Amino acid sequence: MAFSVGNLIHRTIVFGSLAFGIYGTVVIGQNVMVKRDQIKLAMAQQRAEAQAAAAAGGPPPEASPAPTASA
C-alpha cells in the first residue's frame, strides 16, 4: 500500500468520525439511563411520602410535578 498525505488525511477523518460517533452514542445512552433512574427514584420517593402521610392519617404532601425525561 502506498503512503500518501491524502490517504493519511482521509483515514484520519474517516476513523475519527467513526470514533466520535461511537463515543457520542455511548455518552447519550448513559445520560438517558441516568435520567431514567433519577425519574424512577423521584417517583418512588413521592410514593413513599404519600403512603407515609396516608398511614399517619394526615393530608397528602404537596404534589410536586413529576420530573420529565426531557432536558
MOPAC internal coordinates of N, CA, C and O (Angstrom, degrees):
PM7 1SCF
backbone

  N    0.0000 0     0.00 0     0.00 0    0    0    0
  C    1.4429 1     0.00 0     0.00 0    1    0    0
  C    1.5287 1   108.00 1     0.00 0    2    1    0
  O    1.2310 1   121.26 1   -46.02 1    3    2    1
  N    1.2697 1   115.19 1   133.98 1    3    2    1
  C    1.4573 1   120.74 1  -177.66 1    5    3    2
  C    1.5236 1   109.88 1   -83.79 1    6    5    3
  O    1.2310 1   121.37 1   -39.10 1    7    6    5
  N    1.3204 1   114.98 1   140.90 1    7    6    5
  C    1.4588 1   121.01 1   177.94 1    9    7    6
  C    1.5152 1   108.73 1   -91.60 1   10    9    7
  O    1.2310 1   120.91 1   -47.08 1   11   10    9
  N    1.3026 1   115.87 1   132.92 1   11   10    9
  C    1.4558 1   119.79 1   174.21 1   13   11   10
  C    1.5242 1   108.37 1  -148.28 1   14   13   11
  O    1.2310 1   121.55 1   -24.11 1   15   14   13
  N    1.2934 1   114.64 1   155.89 1   15   14   13
  C    1.4611 1   120.10 1  -179.84 1   17   15   14
  C    1.5307 1   110.00 1   -64.52 1   18   17   15
  O    1.2310 1   120.46 1   140.39 1   19   18   17
  N    1.3178 1   116.72 1   -39.61 1   19   18   17
  C    1.4611 1   120.47 1   178.92 1   21   19   18
  C    1.5167 1   111.87 1   -62.19 1   22   21   19
  O    1.2310 1   120.94 1   139.35 1   23   22   21
  N    1.3410 1   115.81 1   -40.65 1   23   22   21
  C    1.4602 1   120.82 1   178.27 1   25   23   22
  C    1.5288 1   109.97 1   -63.32 1   26   25   23
  O    1.2310 1   120.45 1   136.37 1   27   26   25
  N    1.3177 1   116.74 1   -43.63 1   27   26   25
  C    1.4640 1   121.41 1   179.39 1   29   27   26
  C    1.5306 1   111.01 1   -62.86 1   30   29   27
  O    1.2310 1   120.55 1   135.13 1   31   30   29
  N    1.3071 1   116.56 1   -44.87 1   31   30   29
  C    1.4680 1   120.47 1   179.74 1   33   31   30
  C    1.5310 1   110.18 1   -63.83 1   34   33   31
  O    1.2310 1   120.61 1   136.19 1   35   34   33
  N    1.3247 1   116.44 1   -43.81 1   35   34   33
  C    1.4643 1   120.30 1   179.82 1   37   35   34
  C    1.5211 1   111.15 1   -60.96 1   38   37   35
  O    1.2310 1   120.06 1   132.74 1   39   38   37
  N    1.3189 1   117.49 1   -47.26 1   39   38   37
  C    1.4649 1   120.80 1   179.98 1   41   39   38
  C    1.5292 1   111.13 1   -63.51 1   42   41   39
  O    1.2310 1   120.56 1   140.69 1   43   42   41
  N    1.3160 1   116.53 1   -39.31 1   43   42   41
  C    1.4663 1   120.23 1   178.79 1   45   43   42
  C    1.5276 1   110.57 1   -61.42 1   46   45   43
  O    1.2310 1   120.80 1   135.37 1   47   46   45
  N    1.3153 1   116.08 1   -44.63 1   47   46   45
  C    1.4640 1   119.76 1  -179.48 1   49   47   46
  C    1.5279 1   111.01 1   -66.50 1   50   49   47
  O    1.2310 1   120.40 1   133.77 1   51   50   49
  N    1.3326 1   116.85 1   -46.23 1   51   50   49
  C    1.4655 1   120.45 1  -176.57 1   53   51   50
  C    1.5206 1   110.91 1   -64.48 1   54   53   51
  O    1.2310 1   120.16 1   127.10 1   55   54   53
  N    1.3307 1   117.30 1   -52.90 1   55   54   53
  C    1.4633 1   119.46 1  -176.34 1   57   55   54
  C    1.5283 1   111.78 1   -71.87 1   58   57   55
  O    1.2310 1   119.97 1   148.77 1   59   58   57
  N    1.3153 1   117.65 1   -31.23 1   59   58   57
  C    1.4583 1   120.30 1   174.81 1   61   59   58
  C    1.5187 1   111.66 1   -65.05 1   62   61   59
  O    1.2310 1   120.88 1   138.65 1   63   62   61
  N    1.3233 1   115.92 1   -41.35 1   63   62   61
  C    1.4685 1   120.04 1   178.12 1   65   63   62
  C    1.5223 1   111.06 1   -64.66 1   66   65   63
  O    1.2310 1   120.61 1   137.37 1   67   66   65
  N    1.3351 1   116.44 1   -42.63 1   67   66   65
  C    1.4655 1   119.93 1   177.90 1   69   67   66
  C    1.5236 1   110.84 1   -61.36 1   70   69   67
  O    1.2310 1   120.71 1   133.13 1   71   70   69
  N    1.3225 1   116.24 1   -46.87 1   71   70   69
  C    1.4669 1   120.07 1  -178.46 1   73   71   70
  C    1.5256 1   110.53 1   -63.06 1   74   73   71
  O    1.2310 1   120.14 1   137.28 1   75   74   73
  N    1.3275 1   117.35 1   -42.72 1   75   74   73
  C    1.4591 1   120.39 1   179.91 1   77   75   74
  C    1.5250 1   110.73 1   -64.73 1   78   77   75
  O    1.2310 1   120.20 1   140.99 1   79   78   77
  N    1.3289 1   117.23 1   -39.01 1   79   78   77
  C    1.4605 1   120.65 1   178.58 1   81   79   78
  C    1.5156 1   112.15 1   -64.86 1   82   81   79
  O    1.2310 1   120.54 1   137.48 1   83   82   81
  N    1.3299 1   116.58 1   -42.52 1   83   82   81
  C    1.4638 1   120.43 1   178.43 1   85   83   82
  C    1.5221 1   110.13 1   -65.48 1   86   85   83
  O    1.2310 1   120.41 1   134.88 1   87   86   85
  N    1.3299 1   116.83 1   -45.12 1   87   86   85
  C    1.4669 1   121.15 1   178.94 1   89   87   86
  C    1.5300 1   110.42 1   -59.66 1   90   89   87
  O    1.2310 1   120.26 1   134.44 1   91   90   89
  N    1.3241 1   117.11 1   -45.56 1   91   90   89
  C    1.4583 1   120.83 1  -179.96 1   93   91   90
  C    1.5145 1   112.33 1   -62.05 1   94   93   91
  O    1.2310 1   120.79 1   139.92 1   95   94   93
  N    1.3297 1   116.09 1   -40.08 1   95   94   93
  C    1.4640 1   120.19 1   178.52 1   97   95   94
  C    1.5190 1   111.05 1   -63.32 1   98   97   95
  O    1.2310 1   120.43 1   138.10 1   99   98   97
  N    1.3223 1   116.79 1   -41.90 1   99   98   97
  C    1.4670 1   120.77 1   179.61 1  101   99   98
  C    1.5265 1   110.54 1   -64.61 1  102  101   99
  O    1.2310 1   120.29 1   134.97 1  103  102  101
  N    1.3139 1   117.05 1   -45.03 1  103  102  101
  C    1.4700 1   120.66 1  -178.74 1  105  103  102
  C    1.5274 1   110.79 1   -64.11 1  106  105  103
  O    1.2310 1   120.14 1   136.06 1  107  106  105
  N    1.3209 1   117.34 1   -43.94 1  107  106  105
  C    1.4634 1   120.21 1   178.64 1  109  107  106
  C    1.5215 1   110.37 1   -63.05 1  110  109  107
  O    1.2310 1   120.29 1   138.26 1  111  110  109
  N    1.3272 1   117.04 1   -41.74 1  111  110  109
  C    1.4635 1   120.72 1   178.21 1  113  111  110
  C    1.5107 1   112.36 1   -61.40 1  114  113  111
  O    1.2310 1   120.60 1   138.88 1  115  114  113
  N    1.3321 1   116.46 1   -41.12 1  115  114  113
  C    1.4643 1   119.82 1   178.49 1  117  115  114
  C    1.5226 1   110.72 1   -65.59 1  118  117  115
  O    1.2310 1   120.10 1   139.20 1  119  118  117
  N    1.3187 1   117.42 1   -40.80 1  119  118  117
  C    1.4637 1   120.66 1   179.35 1  121  119  118
  C    1.5232 1   111.17 1   -63.25 1  122  121  119
  O    1.2310 1   120.33 1   140.67 1  123  122  121
  N    1.3232 1   116.97 1   -39.33 1  123  122  121
  C    1.4650 1   120.76 1   178.67 1  125  123  122
  C    1.5202 1   110.07 1   -64.00 1  126  125  123
  O    1.2310 1   120.36 1   136.63 1  127  126  125
  N    1.3352 1   116.92 1   -43.37 1  127  126  125
  C    1.4670 1   120.09 1  -179.37 1  129  127  126
  C    1.5277 1   111.09 1   -65.18 1  130  129  127
  O    1.2310 1   120.00 1   138.54 1  131  130  129
  N    1.3255 1   117.60 1   -41.46 1  131  130  129
  C    1.4655 1   121.00 1   179.79 1  133  131  130
  C    1.5258 1   110.11 1   -64.85 1  134  133  131
  O    1.2310 1   120.19 1   135.71 1  135  134  133
  N    1.3229 1   117.25 1   -44.29 1  135  134  133
  C    1.4695 1   120.84 1  -179.71 1  137  135  134
  C    1.5285 1   110.35 1   -62.77 1  138  137  135
  O    1.2310 1   120.14 1   138.68 1  139  138  137
  N    1.3384 1   117.35 1   -41.32 1  139  138  137
  C    1.4671 1   121.28 1   178.94 1  141  139  138
  C    1.5276 1   110.18 1   -62.70 1  142  141  139
  O    1.2310 1   120.24 1   138.47 1  143  142  141
  N    1.3387 1   117.14 1   -41.53 1  143  142  141
  C    1.4634 1   120.29 1   178.61 1  145  143  142
  C    1.5272 1   111.32 1   -65.72 1  146  145  143
  O    1.2310 1   120.27 1   141.67 1  147  146  145
  N    1.3390 1   117.10 1   -38.33 1  147  146  145
  C    1.4615 1   120.46 1   178.60 1  149  147  146
  C    1.5309 1   110.75 1   -64.21 1  150  149  147
  O    1.2310 1   120.50 1   139.75 1  151  150  149
  N    1.3167 1   116.64 1   -40.25 1  151  150  149
  C    1.4656 1   120.54 1   179.27 1  153  151  150
  C    1.5185 1   110.22 1   -65.34 1  154  153  151
  O    1.2310 1   120.28 1   136.29 1  155  154  153
  N    1.3399 1   117.08 1   -43.71 1  155  154  153
  C    1.4683 1   120.45 1   178.64 1  157  155  154
  C    1.5223 1   110.74 1   -60.98 1  158  157  155
  O    1.2310 1   120.28 1   138.08 1  159  158  157
  N    1.3326 1   117.08 1   -41.92 1  159  158  157
  C    1.4602 1   121.20 1   179.97 1  161  159  158
  C    1.5279 1   110.91 1   -64.78 1  162  161  159
  O    1.2310 1   120.22 1   136.16 1  163  162  161
  N    1.3273 1   117.19 1   -43.84 1  163  162  161
  C    1.4660 1   120.62 1   179.82 1  165  163  162
  C    1.5272 1   110.94 1   -63.45 1  166  165  163
  O    1.2310 1   120.30 1   138.93 1  167  166  165
  N    1.3121 1   117.03 1   -41.07 1  167  166  165
  C    1.4673 1   119.85 1   179.35 1  169  167  166
  C    1.5263 1   110.85 1   -67.29 1  170  169  167
  O    1.2310 1   119.87 1   141.91 1  171  170  169
  N    1.3273 1   117.85 1   -38.09 1  171  170  169
  C    1.4621 1   120.92 1   178.33 1  173  171  170
  C    1.5298 1   110.45 1   -65.71 1  174  173  171
  O    1.2310 1   120.24 1   141.28 1  175  174  173
  N    1.3347 1   117.15 1   -38.72 1  175  174  173
  C    1.4643 1   120.45 1   178.26 1  177  175  174
  C    1.5281 1   110.55 1   -65.47 1  178  177  175
  O    1.2310 1   120.32 1   137.97 1  179  178  177
  N    1.3215 1   117.00 1   -42.03 1  179  178  177
  C    1.4618 1   120.04 1   178.67 1  181  179  178
  C    1.5243 1   110.79 1   -63.34 1  182  181  179
  O    1.2310 1   120.77 1   138.83 1  183  182  181
  N    1.3391 1   116.12 1   -41.17 1  183  182  181
  C    1.4637 1   120.07 1   178.12 1  185  183  182
  C    1.5225 1   110.58 1   -62.71 1  186  185  183
  O    1.2310 1   120.40 1   137.13 1  187  186  185
  N    1.3387 1   116.85 1   -42.87 1  187  186  185
  C    1.4604 1   120.63 1  -179.16 1  189  187  186
  C    1.5286 1   110.72 1   -64.94 1  190  189  187
  O    1.2310 1   120.17 1   139.51 1  191  190  189
  N    1.3278 1   117.27 1   -40.49 1  191  190  189
  C    1.4638 1   120.56 1   178.29 1  193  191  190
  C    1.5286 1   110.85 1   -64.36 1  194  193  191
  O    1.2310 1   120.40 1   138.38 1  195  194  193
  N    1.3134 1   116.85 1   -41.62 1  195  194  193
  C    1.4653 1   120.45 1  -179.98 1  197  195  194
  C    1.5269 1   110.71 1   -66.24 1  198  197  195
  O    1.2310 1   120.19 1   140.34 1  199  198  197
  N    1.3321 1   117.25 1   -39.66 1  199  198  197
  C    1.4635 1   120.38 1   179.05 1  201  199  198
  C    1.5252 1   110.72 1   -67.91 1  202  201  199
  O    1.2310 1   120.41 1   141.40 1  203  202  201
  N    1.3399 1   116.81 1   -38.60 1  203  202  201
  C    1.4591 1   119.97 1   179.02 1  205  203  202
  C    1.5235 1   110.35 1   -65.62 1  206  205  203
  O    1.2310 1   120.39 1   139.43 1  207  206  205
  N    1.3266 1   116.86 1   -40.57 1  207  206  205
  C    1.4646 1   120.32 1   178.95 1  209  207  206
  C    1.5252 1   110.52 1   -66.95 1  210  209  207
  O    1.2310 1   120.34 1   141.24 1  211  210  209
  N    1.3168 1   116.96 1   -38.76 1  211  210  209
  C    1.4649 1   120.21 1   179.31 1  213  211  210
  C    1.5245 1   110.46 1   -67.49 1  214  213  211
  O    1.2310 1   120.34 1   142.48 1  215  214  213
  N    1.3292 1   116.96 1   -37.52 1  215  214  213
  C    1.4658 1   120.45 1   179.45 1  217  215  214
  C    1.5249 1   110.69 1   -68.76 1  218  217  215
  O    1.2310 1   120.44 1   147.88 1  219  218  217
  N    1.3334 1   116.77 1   -32.12 1  219  218  217
  C    1.4599 1   120.63 1   179.78 1  221  219  218
  C    1.5295 1   111.46 1   -80.66 1  222  221  219
  O    1.2310 1   120.26 1   168.98 1  223  222  221
  N    1.3068 1   117.11 1   -11.02 1  223  222  221
  C    1.4564 1   120.84 1   178.64 1  225  223  222
  C    1.5089 1   113.52 1    83.50 1  226  225  223
  O    1.2310 1   120.10 1  -173.58 1  227  226  225
  N    1.2983 1   117.41 1     6.42 1  227  226  225
  C    1.4557 1   120.73 1   179.92 1  229  227  226
  C    1.5161 1   111.06 1   -91.58 1  230  229  227
  O    1.2310 1   121.46 1    -4.21 1  231  230  229
  N    1.3117 1   114.82 1   175.79 1  231  230  229
  C    1.4657 1   118.32 1   177.69 1  233  231  230
  C    1.5319 1   109.78 1   -69.43 1  234  233  231
  O    1.2310 1   120.06 1   -25.97 1  235  234  233
  N    1.3030 1   117.49 1   154.03 1  235  234  233
  C    1.4656 1   119.30 1   179.15 1  237  235  234
  C    1.5223 1   110.40 1   -65.27 1  238  237  235
  O    1.2310 1   120.22 1   -28.03 1  239  238  237
  N    1.3201 1   117.18 1   151.97 1  239  238  237
  C    1.4689 1   119.48 1  -179.91 1  241  239  238
  C    1.5219 1   110.59 1   -64.77 1  242  241  239
  O    1.2310 1   121.52 1   -19.03 1  243  242  241
  N    1.3165 1   114.70 1   160.97 1  243  242  241
  C    1.4631 1   120.14 1   179.04 1  245  243  242
  C    1.5170 1   109.05 1   -52.97 1  246  245  243
  O    1.2310 1   120.94 1   -48.45 1  247  246  245
  N    1.2998 1   115.80 1   131.55 1  247  246  245
  C    1.4658 1   119.58 1  -179.77 1  249  247  246
  C    1.5204 1   108.78 1   -79.51 1  250  249  247
  O    1.2310 1   121.26 1   -62.51 1  251  250  249
  N    1.3032 1   115.20 1   117.49 1  251  250  249
  C    1.4589 1   119.07 1   175.15 1  253  251  250
  C    1.5179 1   107.47 1   -99.98 1  254  253  251
  O    1.2310 1   120.26 1   -30.90 1  255  254  253
  N    1.3181 1   117.11 1   149.10 1  255  254  253
  C    1.4652 1   118.61 1  -177.91 1  257  255  254
  C    1.5183 1   110.75 1   -63.67 1  258  257  255
  O    1.2310 1   120.84 1   -39.61 1  259  258  257
  N    1.3040 1   116.00 1   140.39 1  259  258  257
  C    1.4617 1   121.06 1   179.24 1  261  259  258
  C    1.5233 1   108.78 1   -69.43 1  262  261  259
  O    1.2310 1   120.31 1   -38.95 1  263  262  261
  N    1.3176 1   117.02 1   141.05 1  263  262  261
  C    1.4663 1   118.78 1   178.30 1  265  263  262
  C    1.5234 1   110.04 1   -65.16 1  266  265  263
  O    1.2310 1   121.40 1   -31.69 1  267  266  265
  N    1.3025 1   114.92 1   148.31 1  267  266  265
  C    1.4595 1   119.43 1  -179.85 1  269  267  266
  C    1.5157 1   109.70 1  -107.74 1  270  269  267
  O    1.2310 1   120.62 1   -15.38 1  271  270  269
  N    1.3137 1   116.42 1   164.62 1  271  270  269
  C    1.4596 1   121.67 1  -177.86 1  273  271  270
  C    1.5206 1   111.75 1   -79.62 1  274  273  271
  O    1.2310 1   119.43 1   169.70 1  275  274  273
  N    1.3274 1   118.70 1   -10.30 1  275  274  273
  C    1.4569 1   119.85 1  -178.97 1  277  275  274
  C    1.5205 1   110.24 1   -76.79 1  278  277  275
  O    1.2310 1   121.60 1   -20.02 1  279  278  277
  N    1.3161 1   114.54 1   159.98 1  279  278  277
  C    1.4666 1   123.62 1  -179.92 1  281  279  278
  C    1.4499 1   108.01 1    79.98 1  282  281  279
  O    1.2310 1   120.10 1   180.00 1  283  282  281

